[in-house]
Amino acid sequence: MNKIKFELEIPVHASPHMLYQYISSPSNLQEWFADKVNSRGKLYSFIWDGEEEKAELISKKSDERVRFKWVESEDDDSFFEIKIQVDALTKDVSLMITDFADDDEEVEVSKQLWENQIDELRHTIGA
């Protein structure tokens, strides 16, 4: 089944360096993204409400982005990416979220989930 790719741009008032720490390290991801985050090399375990989801870190670039692929979706091209974007003129910082969903309804639910998670991140870092 083909998944639907979607993107979100969410402004965050924080430095790219600090944001990168919060999107790349398991201990910082645990503060806003999941209840618990563990990593063994490139394999990350994200736990929400006692349910574990595993993802592989497929790429990262310091102070710029991280990209994960859910282990359960290894048969398709889907991934989720959190990218830090800085406007060249205004220096405004945004997080660009790229993710995939199964259908239009799930896209809307997923977008809402990401917005809630980023709100939690803003609260965590005081942005």
Secondary structure, DSSP 4 states (H G I P E B T S, - for coil): -PPEEEEEEEE--S-HHHHHHHHH-HHHHHHHT-SEEEEETTEEEEEETTEEEEEEEEEEETTTEEEEEEGGGTTSS--EEEEEEE-TTT--EEEEEEEEESSHHHHHHHHHHHHHHHHHHHHHHT-
